[in-house]
């Protein structure tokens, strides 16, 4: 369902990022217990809104990567 912000494709993107994040956690042997898309999506929305307010960017790109054997998430402003 489109979000109140007009469903600009972010929700589909969040689902993809969530899937990648979970897959990476499993690969690293980390627990995914209690990790839900609802909670994860809220976190991404909060990070996105803060970054957009801070940098004035139009879009935020989330990247999933491994650091020190742990799944990490990085938010980058996109002009």
Secondary structure, 3 states (H helix, E strand, C coil): CCCCCCCCCHHHHHHHHHHHHHHHHHHCCCCCCCCCHHHHHHHHHHHHHHHHHHHCCCEEEEEEEEECCEEEEEEEEEC
